[in-house]
Amino acid sequence: MNNALAMHIIQVPSVFTCKLPGGEWLNLAQIRSLEIEDNPLTVLVTWSSGGHQVYRGVQAFALIEAWAEAKGVDKSHIEEVP
């Protein structure tokens, strides 16, 4: 009998939730990339599935803040959207 140890690796996706103004919940762990435009404030999200979604104004601002917090980025340079 072979005494080899069999190991199975189970990949469990991480969950970093964020609630945007308007009530939409996002899982930041499913974001592949963010493209940010300043004027007007717009965020293009590329999801890990390859899909895209655009957020503008206060929703974009909330997403940028949550993303920075989840990634441990210094947010002192982020200005609030009026």
Phi, psi and omega in degrees: 000137180275129181264021180294142179270122178266128179239133176250129178263123179251121179269117179250120180294143176282156178232118173234097186275153179214131177255121180273157172304135184103350172097358181285132177261137177235150171257104183297336180292342181268003180273126176276317179203159175236136172243123187245129173248140185276320189227103356285157182298118182220139176235125174260117179264131169253118182279160179299338178282348182100349179287166181231152177210142182250136175236143183229159173059228185296328176293318178297316180299313180298321179295316179298316179299314181295319179297315180297318179295317180296326181269356180073032181271145175293121184262008186296338181270356181276123179263143181290144178278131180292000000 
